[in-house]
Structures are given as C-alpha cells and as structure tokens.
Amino acid sequence: MNWFEKLFVDTDSIGHIVLIYSLVIAVGVFLGRMKIGGKKNGISLGVTFVLFAGILLGHLYHAAGIGSPTGGFAAPGNVLTFIQDFGLILFVYCIGLQVGPGFVSSFKEGGVKMNLVALGVILLNVACCITLYFLVFYKPEAGNAANNTNLAMMVGVLCGAITNTPGLGAATEACTSVAANGGFGDGMPIIANGYACAYPLGVVGIILAIIAIRFLTGTSLKKEQEAIENEKAANPHATPHRMTLAVRNSALVGKSILQVRQFLARDFVCSRILQEGHVSIPNRNTILGKGDKMFITCAQDDAEAIIAFIGPMDESIVWDEQDVPVVSKHILVTQANIVGKTLGELHFSSVYGVNVTRIRRGDMNLFAESNLRLMMSDRLVVVGPEDAVDRVAHKMGNSVKKLDHPNLAAIFIGIFVGIVFGAIPIAIPGVPTPVKLGLAGGPLCIAIAIGAYGYKFKLNAYTTTSANLMLREMGLALFLASVGIKAGANFVDTVANGDGLDYVWCGFIITVLPILVMGFVARKFVKINYCTLMGLIAGSTTDPPALAFANQTAGNDAPAVGYSTVYPLSMFMRILTAQLIILLMCS
C-alpha cells in the first residue's frame, strides 16, 4: 500500500497535485449543489464551495504536518500560484466575452438609471469596507506592513460580502504586486480567509436585504407585478408582428415601398405582395397599386400606425398556397465577415431578392430593423424563392458545426493582449507606485472590447454558451481550489484566535447596509419597479442565488432584465475597485 499512501504524501509529485485538485473540485462541486432551506426554495453556494473544500484539505495537511518543501502547503507553492492565476485569467476572460456585447447597450434608455443605482451600491460597499477598516482594524502603532495586511484582509471580506469571486482574484493579484515591493513585510496575507469568513452571510444577507426593502418601502408585490404586465402590453418594443394588409390609401398608388417607409417614418418589411393575382417578392422599389395585398412584418408597437396609413388587415389570403414557390427558412449567421454589419448594408432585397423579417438572438425575437447589427449565431428568418434563400444561407454561413468549434486562436490572442495590457503601468498623481490592471483587469477589459467591437478588427472570439460556461467554470474551480488550499493552513487559527468573528460581522454590514440605502433610494426617488430592482441588486452584487430568489418571487422576467442591464458594469467595477483599494492605499 506504500504506492497509494505516497500519492497523498509526496506533495511534490505530479500525481499528487492532480489528485488533490480533482478531489477538492469534485467534493466542492458536489456539496455546492446541496440547497440550504429545502430543494425548492433553498439557497446553494454553487462552485464557490470548492473554496471551502480546499480550505478543509489545506487545514488537514497542515494539521498532519505534511507540506511541500517549496511552499509548506499541500502542493508546491509555485504550482499553486500558477494554477490559481491561470484559472483566474480563464475565468475573467470568459466573463468579459459574455458581457461584452451588452456592455455598451446597457447604458441606453432606462439602463442609465439602473446602472447609476448599481454604481451607488458598489461605491457604498467600498466606503463601508474602508470605514470599518479604520474603525476596527487600523492601528497607527502597528506599522505600515501590519496595517496593509489588515486592509488586504478587509478587501477579502468585501469580496466575500458581495459574493464576488473575480474581485477576490484581482485583489489577490494586487497583493502580489504590493508584496513584491515589501508592502506586507515578510509575508503576504491570505485574503481568502477574509473572503471565506464573509461569504456565507453574504449570500444570505443579500436576499434578506432584498426582502427588507420590500417592507421598508411598503411595496405591494402584486401591484408591482401588475405594473410590469401593463408596461409590457403598452410597450412591446421591437417585438415582431406579422399581418396582411390591403392597400386602400389612394395617396400610395404609384409610390414605391421605400417612399411609403419614408412617409411613415417607421420601419417594416414587406416579404410578399399579391398584385393582379400574382405573388412576388417585393423590393424597396416595388410600385404599389390600389387593392394590392402586402404581407408585412413590423415592430408590434408600429402595427396600428402602419394599418391606419396603408389599409385594413385582410386575413383571407393563405400565402403558402399562392402561385410562387416562396419559402421561409431560419438561417444561422456563422461567417465572421458578416458579423457587425447592419441588415441595411447587406441589401437582401435588392441583391438577393429576399426579405429578412425577424431575427432570433438567444432567447429573444427581434424585428429586422435596417440598422440592426448582426452577431455570430443570430438566426435570420428569410423569405423568398428557394434558390435565392439558399444563396443567402451560403453567404451567412449557416453552419451549426462551425459554431460547435470555438476559435481557440482568437481566445488566446485576446488573453495574450489582455496580459500585456494589464502589465502597462498607469501613473496616478500622488501615488508613489504606478497602478496596473494586472492579470485580472487586463484580460477582462480586452475581452469586453473584443465581445463588443471585435468584428471591427475581424477578430471572432465567439464561443457557444456551453463552451463559455465550461471554460469559465473550469477556470473558477482551479482558482478557488488553489486559493483554498493555500488559505487552509492558517484558516482555523485566523477564525479561532484571530479576527475571524470581526470579519463576519463587518462583512454582514458591508453586505446589507449599501443595499438597504440604495434600494430605498431606487424605490422612493428613482421609482424603479420592485421586480426589476430585485434583479438589479442581484446584478450589482453579481450574485446568482439572489437572482434565482428574485425570479421565483417576481414570477416574471423583470429581475432577469435588471440583472443583465447592470451586470456588465458591476462585474467590471467589482474587479477594478478590489485591486485599486490595495494598490492605492497600501503604502
């Protein structure tokens, strides 16, 4: 049995390192699926439980006196650091690719107000963290190194209090930079201890704060749900609507479809037209006659105006039974040179003799406006003669197989550029050491830029949702396992004999107070619907369990809208502020 025992004891062997990572991640993921409070309404910690599994294993090895000569942990310190940083880079880069396409659009219309509320939550979290540090942990007589360590631990508490693991990664990487300049004296603080102390109450505290806002503001959940439904009915923005209209307006006779669009100042697509008993595929120059029948797709909120201008609806025509073999097909955008172009730039009607009536993007149906930019994996509904539709399919790519194979070269080019970008020193007046975005901030910024504007540089880093999730979760699991194994050696001593309890109650204040303040402001002054606000709070704390609770409570998609609107900016700010606190305040 010596060979088996050696696997667990020989901490410098490759087999041992792979073994403990496999064990920690498997146990952590399994336990993370367990729900506290029942299967239906309970809360789970998800993949974050890998951190606690790593802490337990690190503590057991430390207690047994087993440690690598090159670090004193359950694995060599340099190996743990490499896997930790590589996992972090994968994680934040995939997050950036995910949020990039929606990052700019999140600031449009009502998104500005919601992002300002989310920004208020983030800034108050930071203010609470710094205030509690000076009130509870700062000791002038202790010296810079000790106070810097306490500040770094409080940043770990901040990240745990708002359940933001990427922020923990950015802060850990910033600590490495400060430690290299002697900012922490002889050693570097394991800030994951502060994170682990604050995280459990952070998950619960966010949900408790959401519930408290409802009662503090006297909000009726039923009325808020009704308001959401009424708003949907009143403003079905960009929802595609199809109808057959008979041309009855004499002023339109002899006018082209393009002229009709210009008169109306509303966009619509006429995919088929019946003139003198013959069906054809119209284009922008098709001339209308009295009594022509038009099959029109438009935004639902434009339908009434279009009917009033052109003529009444005529449901007597079955278009599929007419004399022209017209087909309607879903075509998948998989050609990189198409991504980023607008429908108007592609001239489907004049060049191909077909019409695009609507677009399926993810879970959304969008009306095919001429200024709508195409994205990889969009599904276009194309109507026209079969041979013309097939030509468009060839132009668009229409290859499911192509989407199943992620462009790894583009992904690693982006990571390469992100690491270089993160290493650029940024001089700030009054700060002796230049600030760097580091291994977390650099790849995140580049990934967001590629996700939003990569098409302009012919850089396609598209991955399917499942592939992105796989890379992201793998990176996160490797990062958490590494941090947990490192932190486990000192975790029990920190909690039992150190400041563990102080971290817990400080973390709870950091969690709850900003949400209550900004939640009250959002309800009473900004007038944000409570259903949307629940998702906004979950997004500002980047907390999936809170979103699950909000979705279940609201019973509609308003929380998801609030979450997705503020998530991109919130994730970016969480990562940035976590490292800036350390880089700017650790002297």
C-alpha positions in Angstrom: 0.0 0.0 0.0 3.0 2.3 0.0 2.3 3.4 -3.6 -1.2 4.5 -2.5 0.0 6.3 0.6 2.7 8.0 -1.5 0.1 9.6 -3.8 -1.3 11.5 -0.8 2.0 12.2 1.0 4.5 13.0 -1.8 3.3 16.6 -2.2 5.8 17.5 -5.0 4.7 14.7 -7.4 2.5 15.4 -10.4 0.2 12.6 -9.5 -0.4 14.1 -6.0 -1.1 17.6 -7.4 -3.6 16.3 -9.9 -5.2 14.0 -7.2 -5.8 16.8 -4.7 -7.2 19.2 -7.3 -9.5 16.5 -8.5 -10.6 15.7 -5.0 -11.1 19.3 -3.9 -13.1 20.3 -7.1 -15.2 17.2 -7.1 -16.2 17.4 -3.4 -16.7 21.2 -3.7 -19.0 21.0 -6.7 -21.0 18.1 -5.2 -21.5 19.9 -1.9 -22.2 23.2 -3.7 -25.3 21.7 -5.3 -26.9 21.0 -2.0 -29.5 23.6 -1.1 -29.9 25.1 2.4 -33.6 25.5 3.2 -35.2 22.9 1.0 -34.8 21.7 -2.6 -37.4 24.2 -4.0 -36.7 27.4 -2.2 -33.3 26.7 -0.7 -30.0 28.5 -1.4 -26.9 26.8 -2.7 -23.3 28.1 -2.8 -22.6 26.6 -6.2 -19.0 26.2 -7.3 -17.8 28.6 -4.6 -18.0 25.6 -2.2 -14.7 24.5 -3.9 -13.0 27.2 -1.8 -14.2 25.6 1.4 -13.3 22.1 0.3 -9.8 23.5 -0.5 -9.6 25.2 2.9 -10.5 21.9 4.6 -7.9 19.9 2.7 -5.2 22.6 3.3 -6.0 22.6 7.0 -5.9 18.7 7.3 -2.5 18.6 5.6 -1.2 21.4 7.8 -2.5 19.8 11.0 -0.9 16.4 9.9 2.4 18.2 9.4 2.5 17.3 5.7 3.6 20.1 3.4 5.7 20.7 0.3 9.2 21.9 0.9 8.6 24.6 -1.8 5.8 26.3 0.0 4.7 24.4 3.0 1.3 23.7 1.5 -0.4 20.5 0.4 1.3 21.2 -3.0 4.3 23.3 -4.1 3.6 27.0 -3.7 4.8 27.9 -7.2 2.5 25.3 -8.7 -0.5 26.5 -6.7 0.2 30.1 -7.7 0.4 29.2 -11.4 -2.8 27.2 -11.5 -4.5 29.9 -9.4 -3.5 32.7 -11.8 -4.2 30.7 -15.0 -7.6 29.8 -13.7 -8.3 33.4 -12.8 -7.4 34.6 -16.3 -9.6 32.0 -18.0 -12.5 32.9 -15.7 -12.4 36.7 -16.1 -11.7 36.5 -19.8 -14.7 34.3 -20.5 -16.8 36.7 -18.3 -15.6 39.6 -20.5 -16.6 37.8 -23.7 -20.0 37.1 -22.2 -20.8 40.6 -21.0 -19.0 42.4 -23.9 -21.9 42.5 -26.4 -24.2 44.0 -23.9 -21.8 46.3 -22.1 -22.4 49.4 -24.3 -26.1 48.8 -24.8 -26.7 48.5 -21.1 -26.3 52.3 -20.9 -29.2 53.0 -23.2 -32.6 54.3 -22.2 -33.6 53.1 -18.7 -30.3 51.4 -18.3 -28.5 54.6 -17.3 -30.7 54.9 -14.1 -30.3 51.3 -13.2 -26.5 51.4 -13.7 -26.3 54.5 -11.5 -28.1 52.7 -8.7 -25.8 49.7 -9.1 -22.8 52.0 -9.1 -24.2 53.5 -5.8 -24.3 50.1 -4.2 -20.7 49.3 -5.3 -19.3 52.7 -4.0 -21.2 52.3 -0.7 -19.7 48.7 -0.4 -16.2 50.2 -0.8 -17.0 53.1 1.6 -18.2 50.6 4.3 -15.1 48.5 3.8 -12.7 51.4 4.2 -14.6 52.9 7.1 -14.7 49.6 9.0 -11.1 49.1 8.4 -10.2 52.4 10.0 -12.7 51.9 12.9 -11.9 48.3 13.7 -8.6 47.2 12.3 -6.3 50.2 11.7 -3.7 50.7 14.4 -1.2 53.5 13.9 1.3 52.0 16.3 1.4 48.7 14.4 3.3 50.0 11.4 2.6 50.0 7.7 3.1 46.3 7.0 0.6 45.2 9.6 -2.0 47.8 8.6 -1.5 46.9 5.0 -2.2 43.3 5.8 -5.4 44.2 7.7 -6.5 46.3 4.8 -5.9 43.5 2.4 -7.9 41.1 4.6 -10.8 43.6 4.7 -10.8 43.7 0.9 -11.2 39.9 1.1 -14.1 40.5 3.4 -15.5 43.0 0.9 -15.4 40.4 -1.9 -16.9 37.7 0.2 -19.7 40.1 1.5 -20.9 40.7 -2.0 -20.0 37.2 -3.2 -17.7 38.4 -6.0 -15.0 35.8 -6.7 -13.4 37.7 -9.6 -12.8 40.6 -7.2 -11.0 38.2 -4.9 -8.8 37.1 -7.7 -8.0 40.7 -8.7 -7.3 41.7 -5.1 -5.0 38.6 -4.6 -3.1 39.5 -7.7 -2.8 43.1 -6.5 -1.4 41.8 -3.2 1.3 40.0 -5.1 2.4 43.3 -6.6 2.4 45.1 -3.2 4.3 42.2 -1.6 7.0 42.4 -4.3 7.7 45.9 -3.1 7.8 44.9 0.6 4.4 46.3 1.4 3.5 43.4 3.7 6.8 42.9 5.4 8.0 39.3 5.5 4.9 37.6 4.1 1.7 38.1 2.0 -1.8 38.0 3.6 -4.0 35.1 2.6 -7.0 37.3 1.9 -9.2 34.2 1.1 -9.6 33.8 4.8 -11.5 37.1 5.0 -13.5 36.1 1.9 -14.4 32.7 3.4 -15.5 34.3 6.7 -17.8 36.8 5.0 -19.2 34.7 2.1 -21.9 32.6 3.8 -23.6 35.5 5.4 -23.1 37.5 2.2 -25.2 35.0 0.2 -28.0 35.2 2.9 -27.6 38.9 3.6 -28.3 40.0 0.0 -31.6 38.1 0.0 -32.5 39.3 3.4 -31.8 42.9 2.3 -34.0 42.5 -0.8 -36.9 41.3 1.4 -36.3 44.1 3.9 -36.5 46.8 1.2 -40.0 45.5 0.3 -41.3 46.1 3.8 -39.4 49.3 4.5 -40.9 50.9 1.4 -44.3 49.5 1.9 -44.2 47.8 -1.6 -47.1 45.6 -2.7 -45.6 42.7 -4.8 -48.9 42.1 -6.5 -49.1 45.8 -7.7 -45.5 45.7 -8.9 -46.2 42.5 -10.9 -49.3 44.1 -12.4 -47.3 47.2 -13.4 -44.8 45.0 -15.2 -47.5 43.3 -17.2 -49.2 46.7 -18.1 -45.8 48.1 -19.2 -45.3 45.1 -21.4 -48.7 45.5 -23.0 -48.1 49.2 -23.6 -44.6 49.0 -25.0 -43.9 45.8 -26.9 -40.7 47.3 -28.2 -39.1 45.5 -31.2 -41.4 42.5 -30.9 -42.1 41.3 -34.4 -45.7 41.4 -35.6 -46.9 39.9 -38.9 -50.1 40.8 -40.8 -51.6 41.0 -44.3 -52.8 44.5 -45.4 -54.8 45.6 -48.4 -53.7 48.9 -50.0 -56.7 51.3 -49.6 -54.9 54.7 -49.3 -55.2 56.3 -52.8 -52.2 58.5 -52.0 -50.0 55.4 -52.1 -50.9 54.4 -55.6 -47.8 54.7 -57.8 -45.5 55.1 -54.8 -42.6 52.7 -54.0 -42.3 50.7 -50.8 -39.3 52.8 -49.9 -41.4 56.0 -50.2 -44.1 54.5 -48.0 -41.5 53.8 -45.3 -40.2 57.3 -45.6 -43.7 58.8 -45.3 -44.5 56.7 -42.3 -41.1 57.2 -40.6 -41.5 53.7 -39.4 -39.6 50.6 -40.4 -41.4 47.5 -41.8 -40.6 44.6 -44.1 -42.9 43.5 -46.9 -41.9 39.9 -47.6 -44.6 39.1 -50.2 -47.0 41.1 -52.3 -50.1 40.0 -54.3 -50.6 42.2 -57.4 -53.1 41.4 -60.2 -53.5 37.8 -58.9 -49.7 37.1 -58.9 -47.5 36.8 -55.9 -43.9 38.1 -56.0 -41.1 39.0 -53.6 -41.0 42.9 -53.5 -38.0 45.1 -53.0 -37.7 48.7 -51.9 -38.5 50.0 -55.5 -41.7 47.9 -56.0 -44.6 50.2 -57.0 -47.9 49.8 -55.2 -51.4 49.7 -56.7 -54.9 50.1 -55.3 -56.0 46.8 -53.8 -52.6 45.2 -53.6 -52.2 42.7 -50.7 -49.0 43.1 -48.7 -47.6 40.6 -46.2 -45.9 42.9 -43.6 -43.6 42.3 -40.6 -43.0 45.2 -38.3 -42.4 46.1 -34.6 -45.6 45.4 -32.7 -45.9 48.9 -31.4 -45.8 50.3 -35.0 -48.6 48.0 -36.3 -51.5 50.3 -35.6 -49.9 53.3 -37.4 -49.0 51.2 -40.4 -52.5 49.8 -40.7 -54.0 53.3 -40.5 -51.7 54.5 -43.3 -51.8 51.7 -45.7 -55.1 50.0 -45.3 -57.1 47.4 -43.3 -56.0 43.8 -42.5 -57.0 41.1 -44.9 -56.7 37.6 -43.4 -58.4 35.8 -46.4 -55.1 35.1 -48.1 -53.1 31.9 -47.4 -49.7 32.9 -48.7 -48.3 29.3 -48.8 -51.0 28.4 -51.4 -50.1 31.1 -53.9 -48.5 30.6 -57.3 -44.9 31.5 -56.4 -42.8 28.8 -54.6 -41.9 31.1 -51.7 -40.1 29.5 -48.7 -39.3 30.8 -45.2 -36.2 29.5 -43.6 -34.1 30.1 -40.5 -30.5 30.9 -41.5 -27.7 30.9 -39.0 -25.0 33.6 -39.1 -21.6 31.8 -38.8 -19.5 33.8 -41.3 -17.1 36.1 -39.4 -17.1 38.7 -42.2 -20.9 39.2 -41.8 -20.7 39.9 -38.0 -21.1 43.6 -37.2 -22.8 44.5 -40.5 -26.3 46.0 -40.4 -29.2 44.5 -42.4 -29.3 47.6 -44.5 -25.7 47.2 -45.5 -26.3 43.7 -46.8 -29.1 44.7 -49.3 -31.0 41.4 -49.0 -34.0 42.7 -51.0 -32.2 44.4 -53.9 -29.2 42.0 -54.3 -30.8 38.6 -53.4 -34.5 39.1 -54.0 -35.4 38.0 -50.4 -36.6 39.7 -47.3 -35.4 39.2 -43.7 -38.5 39.6 -41.4 -37.2 38.9 -38.0 -34.1 37.7 -36.0 -33.8 35.2 -33.2 -31.0 36.2 -30.9 -30.6 33.9 -27.9 -34.0 33.8 -26.3 -35.2 37.0 -27.9 -37.2 37.5 -31.1 -36.2 40.9 -32.7 -37.8 42.8 -35.6 -35.4 43.0 -38.5 -34.7 46.8 -38.4 -32.4 48.0 -41.2 -29.9 49.4 -38.6 -29.7 46.2 -36.5 -26.2 44.8 -36.4 -25.8 41.1 -36.9 -24.0 38.9 -34.3 -22.5 35.5 -34.5 -25.1 32.8 -34.0 -28.1 35.1 -34.9 -30.9 33.2 -36.7 -32.4 35.1 -39.5 -35.9 34.4 -40.8 -35.5 34.8 -44.6 -38.4 34.7 -47.0 -38.1 34.4 -50.8 -37.7 32.0 -53.7 -35.9 28.8 -52.5 -32.9 29.3 -54.7 -32.4 32.9 -53.5 -32.8 31.8 -49.9 -30.2 29.1 -50.4 -27.8 31.8 -51.8 -28.3 33.9 -48.7 -27.7 30.8 -46.5 -24.4 30.3 -48.2 -23.5 33.9 -47.7 -24.3 33.8 -44.0 -22.5 30.5 -43.4 -25.5 28.6 -41.9 -23.2 26.0 -40.3 -24.1 24.7 -36.9 -20.9 22.6 -36.9 -18.8 25.8 -37.2 -20.3 27.2 -34.0 -19.6 24.0 -32.2 -15.8 24.6 -32.6 -14.6 27.6 -30.6 -11.9 29.7 -32.2 -9.1 28.9 -29.7 -6.6 31.0 -31.6 -8.7 34.2 -31.2 -9.3 33.4 -27.5 -5.6 33.0 -26.7 -4.7 36.1 -28.8 -7.1 38.0 -26.6 -5.6 36.6 -23.4 -2.1 37.5 -24.7 -3.1 41.1 -25.4 -5.0 41.3 -22.1 -1.9 40.3 -20.1 0.2 42.8 -21.9 -2.5 45.5 -21.4 -2.7 44.6 -17.7 1.0 45.0 -17.3 1.1 48.6 -18.5 1.9 50.9 -15.6 -0.6 53.8 -15.1 0.9 56.7 -13.2 -1.5 58.4 -10.8 -0.5 61.8 -9.3 0.2 61.4 -5.5 0.6 57.6 -5.7 4.3 56.5 -5.5 3.8 53.2 -7.3 2.1 53.1 -10.8 -1.2 51.2 -10.9 -1.6 48.2 -13.2 -4.8 46.4 -14.1 -2.9 43.1 -13.7 -3.8 39.5 -14.6 -7.5 40.0 -13.8 -8.3 43.6 -15.0 -6.2 43.4 -18.3 -7.8 40.3 -19.8 -11.3 41.4 -18.6 -11.0 44.8 -20.4 -9.7 43.2 -23.6 -12.4 40.5 -23.5 -15.1 43.1 -23.1 -13.7 45.1 -26.0 -13.5 42.0 -28.2 -17.0 41.0 -27.3 -18.4 44.4 -28.2 -16.1 45.5 -31.1 -14.1 42.5 -32.2 -15.9 42.4 -35.5 -14.3 45.7 -36.5 -10.9 44.1 -36.4 -12.1 40.8 -37.9 -11.4 39.1 -34.6 -14.0 36.4 -33.9 -13.7 35.0 -30.4 -17.3 33.6 -30.4 -17.9 30.6 -28.2 -21.2 28.8 -27.6 -22.9 29.4 -24.3 -22.0 25.9 -23.1 -18.3 26.3 -24.2 -18.0 29.6 -22.5 -19.6 28.2 -19.3 -17.3 25.2 -19.4 -14.1 27.4 -19.6 -15.4 29.8 -17.1 -16.4 27.2 -14.5 -13.1 25.3 -15.1 -11.1 28.5 -14.5 -13.1 29.4 -11.4 -12.8 25.9 -9.9 -9.0 25.9 -10.4 -8.7 29.3 -8.9 -10.8 28.6 -5.9 -9.2 25.2 -5.2 -5.7 26.9 -5.3 -6.8 29.7 -3.0 -8.5 27.4 -0.6 -5.5 25.0 -0.3 -3.3 28.0 0.4 -5.6 29.5 2.9 -6.4 26.3 4.7 -3.0 26.2 6.5 -3.9 29.3 8.6 -7.7 29.4 8.4 -8.7 27.8 11.7 -6.1 29.9 13.5 -7.5 33.1 11.9 -11.1 32.3 12.8 -10.5 30.9 16.3 -7.6 33.0 17.6 -7.5 35.9 15.2 -10.1 38.4 13.8 -12.4 35.8 12.3 -15.6 37.0 14.1 -14.8 40.6 13.4 -14.6 39.7 9.7 -18.0 38.0 9.9 -19.9 41.0 11.4 -18.1 43.5 9.3 -18.9 41.5 6.2 -22.6 41.5 7.1 -22.6 45.3 7.4 -20.8 45.6 4.1 -23.5 43.3 2.5 -26.7 44.7 3.9 -26.2 48.5 4.5 -25.5 49.6 0.9 -28.3 47.5 -0.5 -30.8 49.0 2.0 -29.7 52.6 1.3 -29.7 52.3 -2.5 -32.8 50.1 -2.5 -34.7 52.7 -0.6 -33.4 55.5 -3.0 -34.3 53.4 -6.0 -37.9 52.8 -4.8 -38.8 56.2 -3.4 -36.9 58.5 -5.7 -35.9 56.8 -8.9 -39.2 54.8 -8.9 -37.7 51.5 -10.2 -40.2 48.7 -10.1 -39.5 46.3 -7.2 -39.4 43.2 -9.5 -36.7 44.9 -11.6 -35.0 46.2 -8.5 -34.5 42.7 -7.2 -32.7 41.7 -10.3 -30.7 45.0 -10.2 -29.5 44.2 -6.7 -28.5 40.7 -7.7 -26.6 42.0 -10.7 -24.9 44.8 -8.7 -23.6 42.1 -6.3 -23.1 39.6 -9.2 -24.9 37.0 -7.1 -26.7 34.2 -9.0 -28.5 32.8 -5.9 -30.1 36.2 -5.3 -31.2 36.3 -9.0 -32.8 32.8 -8.5 -34.7 34.1 -5.5 -35.8 37.2 -7.4 -37.0 35.2 -10.4 -39.0 32.9 -8.1 -40.5 35.9 -6.1 -41.4 38.0 -9.1 -42.8 35.3 -11.4 -41.8 37.2 -14.5 -38.7 38.1 -16.4 -38.2 41.6 -14.9 -35.5 40.5 -12.5 -33.5 39.0 -15.4 -33.8 42.3 -17.3 -32.5 44.2 -14.2 -29.7 41.7 -13.7 -28.5 41.7 -17.3 -28.6 45.5 -17.5 -26.3 46.2 -14.6 -24.2 43.0 -14.6 -21.5 44.1 -17.1 -20.6 47.4 -15.5 -20.9 45.9 -12.0 -18.6 43.0 -12.7 -16.0 45.4 -14.2 -16.2 47.8 -11.3 -16.1 45.0 -8.7 -12.8 43.7 -10.2 -11.4 47.1 -10.6 -12.2 48.5 -7.1 -11.0 45.4 -5.3 -7.5 45.8 -6.6 -7.5 49.6 -6.6 -8.1 49.7 -2.8 -5.0 47.7 -2.2 -2.8 49.4 -4.9 -3.8 52.9 -3.8 -4.0 52.5 0.0 -1.2 50.1 0.8 1.8 52.3 1.2 
